[in-house]
Amino acid sequence: MDIQHPITENDIASFLANTPDFFERHAEVLATVQLSSPHGNRAVGLQERQAQMLREKIKSLEHRSMDMMRHGGENQLIADKLQRWTMSLLRTTEPSQLPATVVRELQAQFVIPQVAIRLWGLGEQHGASDFTAGVSDDVKTFVASLPTPYVGVNAGFEPVQWLTWPGQAESLALIPLRLSDSDAKTFGVIVLASPDSQRFHAGMGTDFLERIAAIASAGLSRLL
């Protein structure tokens, strides 16, 4: 043995990996190898330990499969709700009724406690409508600055005052409405509010809300 270069565990592992017939020639070694069990202090044979590891791997794969099936089912439910909401907009023949449909169906399909909508830059015929009232220039500027929907705590945003119960809005989603991805000009905003401070939080994704924004913008563009 080279004393200056003693055999290491890596050397042993490399030897066994490159000498697959070692245990065929020395089968008695397998019978004498004892490993500690992860389920107690007792020692188990190598084959039993391998079987335990295989069972644990199978169990882990089963859990992952169940999680994927559950998430798939949840995504399907959301897709079904989004489809029903979209169909309700398509069935609304009178353009002036679209804002009310957006609000009503968002609350019904997605169980959102409070929803409000405001639009601007519309024709004079909509000037006295509820969905165009009380929108300040500050709100328009703020909404225009949002590249994606805002989700998080209610920090005293002015649009909260459009809700029926402003004091119950602990978390919010503010969804800017734009004509298209290529047209950055905003013409409205949808406000979603919940008394649950975690319903809309800063760490959540906004892909679904952006889809809501795209569909609502396309439908509401009939008012412009």
N, C-alpha and C positions, 0 to 999 in steps of 0.2 A: 504493500500500500504506500502511496505517495503521501508522506506525513504533511508535506507542505500544501498538498491539494487533497484534503480528505473528501470522501464521498458525501455528497449532499442528498437531501430528499429529492431535489430536482433530478439528480443523476439517477436515483432509483426509479423515479416515475418515468423518466425518459427510457430507461432500460426496459421496464415492463411494457411500455407502450410500443416499443420497437421489437419486442420479443414475445409475440402473442402465444407462442407454444410453451412458454416457461411453466405455466400452471398445468399444462398437459404432462410435462415431464416431472413436475413436483406437485402432484395433486394433494399430497398430504399437507402442504402449506395452507391450502384453502380451508382444510378442516380445523386447523389450529388457530387461524386468525380470529381474534375476538375484538369486537367493537362495542362501544358504549351505546346503549339504546337511548333514543331521544325521549322515550316515554317512561323513563325511570333510571335507576342507577345500575341495573343489571347489565351484564355483557351478553351480546348476541353474536352469532356467527356471521361471516361475511355475506353469505347468501340470504340470510334472514334480513340483514340490514339493507341489502339491495332491494329485497322485496318490499320492505317498509318504504324506502325511497320511491319506488315505483308507485306504490299505493298513494303516497302523498302527492306525487306529480299528477296522477290521474284525478285525485280529488281537486287539486288546484285547477286543472283544465276544466273539470265539471263546473266549478264555481265561475270561471271565466265565461264558459258557454252560457250559463244561466244569466249572468250579468248582461251578456250581449243580447240574449233573447228578451230580457226585461227592457233594456234600453230600446231595442227594436220595436217592442210593443208600445212603449211610451212615445217614440217618434211617430209611429203610425197614428196614434190617437191625436197628436198635435197636427199631423198632416190632414187628418179628417176634419178637425175643427177649422183649420185654415181654409179648407175647400168649402165648407159650409158657409164660412164668413164671406168668401169671395163670391160664392153663388148668390148670397143675399144682396151684394152690391150690383151684380149683373141683372138681378130681377127688379131693381129699383129703376123704374122708367122715368120718373120725374127728377131731374138733376138737383133741384132744391131740397129734395128729401135725402140726398146721399149723406150729408154730414150726420144727420140723425141716425141713419142706418149704420154708419160706421161706428158710432158711439154705442148704440143699442146692442148690436151684434157682437162687438168686442166684449162688452160686459157679459152677455149671455153665453157665448161660446167659450170664453177663456176665464170666466168667473173672476173678473176684475172688479173690485168694489166700486171704484169711481173712474169715470172716463170723461174727458172733455176735448173739444176740438175748436180751433179757431183758424180762419182763413183770411187772407188779405189779397189785395190786388185784383179783386173780382169786379164784375160789371156793376153799374149803378143799381140794377134791379135787386141786388143782394145787399145793398148798403144798410138796410134796416133789419137784417136777419140776426138772430141770436148768435150764429156761428161766425159773425164778423165783428161783434161788439167787444169793446174794451181791450183792443190790442195796441199797446204803446210801441213807439219806435224802438225803445230799448229792448222789448221782447223780440221784435223782428230782427234786430241786429244780433241779439244773443242766439236765436234759433239759426240764423244764417251762418253763425260761426261754428256750429256743431257739424263735424264731418260725419259722425255717426250718432245714433240716439244716446242721450244722456241717461244713465241708470245710477241710482244712488239715493242718498238721504235727501230729505226735503230741506234745502238750505234757504228757505224763504223766497223761493222763486215766485215771481208775479203770476205766472199761469196757474198756480195753485188756487188763486182766488176765483178762478172760473169754475171750480168744483162745487158741488152741492154742500159738502162738509169739509172745508179746507183744513180744519183742525185735526181731522182724522187721517191726514196724508203724511205718514211717516216715511215712506219711500216712494220714489217716482221713476217713471220713464218718460222722457220728453222726446218725441219722435218727429223730426223735421220732415216736411213734405216738399218734394222737389219734382219738377216736371220730368226729369230724366237724369241718368247718371252723368250725362255729358253737360247738362244744364244745371249749374250750381245755384241758380236763383230759387229761393224758397218762397212758397206761397201759403204756408200754414204749418200747424203743429198739432200733434195729438198728445194729450196728457193722460197717462195711466197712473193711478195712485192706489196705495194700499196702506192699511193701518199696521201691517206687518213690516217692521223695519228691514227685514231680510228678503222680502218678496222681490224687490228690485235693488240689487247691490252692485257695487263697483266692480266686483270680480266676475260677474256673469257675462256670458257672451251676448252679442247683440245681433247675431246673424238672423235670428227669427224676427226680431223687431225691424230689422232692415227690410225683410221680405214684406212685413206688414206695411211699412212705409211705401215700398214700391207699388204694391197693389192699390193702396188707398190713394196714392198720388195719381195713378193712372185713371182711377174712377172719378176722383174729384176734379180732374182737369177739365171735365165737361162743364164746370161752372165758370171757367175762365173766359 
